[in-house]
Amino acid sequence: MDPRTVQYYEDHADDVFAQYSLGRSGIEKYFALAFPPGAEILDIGAGSGRDLDTLIREEYEAYGVEPSRRLRELASENFPRLSGRIYSGTLPGLAADIDRKFDGVLCSAVFQHIPRELQFDAAFDTRNLLKPHGRLLLSIPKDRPGIDSSSRDERGRLFTPIVPEALELLFERLGFQRIGKWETADRRPARSPSRLRGTQRPPCHSAARRAPSSCARSPGMARRAPPELNKGISSAIAEFLSAFFSPAK
């Protein structure tokens, strides 16, 4: 992750926590679609701890990673169930620091803060954190106004321009298969909901053979998307593009 961006979140952690912990992220409604019940999940870029706390409340065995020391402190102080569950670290390099693998990884609004030249390494590192046939639930901002020629906002944070299809191709090169894709909204105060783009749910299989039962539809994978996924919600700008992938092997 970009060091200047990490430093911004460290220096402004109290304000960032107040902003991000108040609302709902919008991605939490996809947890049950992406991850089987009781799965071990790693939330990369846990930030305020909001999504990590939701995962634990929904009875996942969840842990987080957050590079900002102050944000880790605030998350543990305000969400007591997170105490002892948040690692220090950032992409790329996590797999070397965390000596375990997970059934699923949540990576929400992180990749835009990673320099373009490090994004393959970050994706590869994410793959190495997953057990075979593990799940990745990924989100990136779809649009970000006010970015200068160096891809930074007025606060100095890096927002690497990301073409969603290019990011999908990057993960496909590492053996992932996309099994869902939506547009949604970050439900912090003063944020607008977005319009659903659509979904895809191809069968989970490898190129050579069908995956074992661990890759088949689990009890936690709904046969149909929730009702709200089947209708559009009008909005001027889509806030987040969300997708989840399944490694083919």
Secondary structure, 3 states (H helix, E strand, C coil): CCHHHHHHHHHCHHHHHHHHCCCECCCHHHHHHHCCCCCEEEEECCCCCHHHHHHHHCCCEEEEECCCHHHHHHHHHHCHHHCCCEECCCCCCHHHHCCCCEEEEEEECCHHHCCHHHHHHHHHHHHHCEEEEEEEEEEEECCCCCCCCCCECCCCCECCCCCHHHHHHHHHHCCEEEEEEEEECCECCCCCCCCCCCCCCCCCECCCCECCHHHCCCCCCCCCCCHHHHCCCCCCCCCEEEEEEEECC
